[in-house]
Each structure stands twice: as C-alpha cells, then as structure tokens.
Amino acid sequence: MILVGTMCAVLWSIGWAMNAPLKQRWSMIAAVFVGVILSHLILPVAHPLRMNTGGSWQVWALLAAFVVVVLVYRQGLRKLRGKAQPERVSLSNTMSDT
C-alpha cells in the first residue's frame, strides 16, 4: 500500500507542478486505483506486484466503498445547502421593549 500511496503522491505533485486541473489529477489517482484492483483480479496469487500492493483486492474495495460514501454524503450536503433559505435579518435600528 505504501507503493500505491507513493505513486499517487508523486502523480499529485507532478500535476500540481504542471498546474493541472484538480479533475485531471483525481482522474490520474483513479486510474492508479483501477490498475491496482485489476492487477489483484488478473495476476496470480503469488505475483510480486500483487503482494506489494497488499495481497488482497478486498482492502482496496473497502477503500473504494469508503470514498463512495464520502462523495455521496458531500453531494447530499450540497443539495441540502442549496435548498436552505437564508435567515432574514432586520435592518432597522429601532429597539423594542418586548
């Protein structure tokens, strides 16, 4: 997993240095992630690449599920914030006794 994390950090840094848009940087990270999952599903059990990336695709699937939950939650919050009505504040400077 350290190998994949390092690869993602390097890709992110190169994208940042080249002023690549965030969408492209996230696309590169997603491509690495898909490559890791495919390598776990295609390569034999004792393959060194598979062993260096955790040895099991289930860990990566759990990470993907966590990312999906976070993204769905963020989207739901944006939708709720869009529907929220701002509170009206009175601009009068008069004070009342009540």
N, C-alpha and C positions, 0 to 999 in steps of 0.2 A: 504494500500500500504506500510505502514511502516513495517507491519508484514512480508511481502514478501521481502522487501529490507533488513530487519534484517536477515531473513533466508538465503538470498543469500550472505550477507556479512559473516555470520558465516561459511557457506559452503566454501566460497573462502578462508577464514582464515585457516580453518582446512586443506584444500587442500594445501595451502602454507606451513603450518607447517609440513605436511607429504611429502613435495616435490613432490606433484602430478603434472604431466604434465598439461600445460595450456589447452590442448584439453579435458582432463578429467574434469577439473574444469568448463570449459564452458559447458560441457555436463550436469553436475550437475545443473548448473543455468538454462539450457534449460529444464531439467526435472521439476524443480520447476515451471517454466513459463507454461509449458504444463499442469501441475497439476492445476494451478490456473485457466487457461482457461477452462479446463474440469469441474472443480468444479462450475464455473459460468454457464456452459451449462447444468449440470446434476442436481445440487441441487435446491430446491425450492427458490423462490424469497426472502423469509424472513429468510433464514437459516443464523445463526450467522457467519459461516465461509465465506459465500458469502458476507455478509455485512462488515466483517473486511478486506476483500481484495478489497474493492472499490464498490461493489454492481452492477457493470456492466462489461460485457465482452468486450464492445466496447473500453473502455480505454486501455485494455490490447492488443486488436487487433491493435489499433493505435500505441502503443509502438512497437509491433512486426513489423508493416509496416515500422516504422522509422528505426528499426535495419536492416531490409532487404535492405532498400535504402542505408544505410551507407555501408553495406557489399558489395553490388553491385558496389557502387562508388569506394570503395577501390580496388576491383578486376579490375575494368576498369583502374584505375590509374596504377596498377601493370602491366597490359598488355601494356599500352602506354609507360611506362618506359622501358619495355623490348624491345620495338621496336625502341626506341630513339637511335640515333647514337651519340656516344661521340664526342665532338668537338676536332678536331686535333689541337695540339699546336706545333708550330715550335720550334725545339730545338736549332736552330742556334743562335749564339751570335752576328751575324753581324747586324749592323744597316743600314737602308737605308734612303736616302734623300727624298723619296717620301711618 
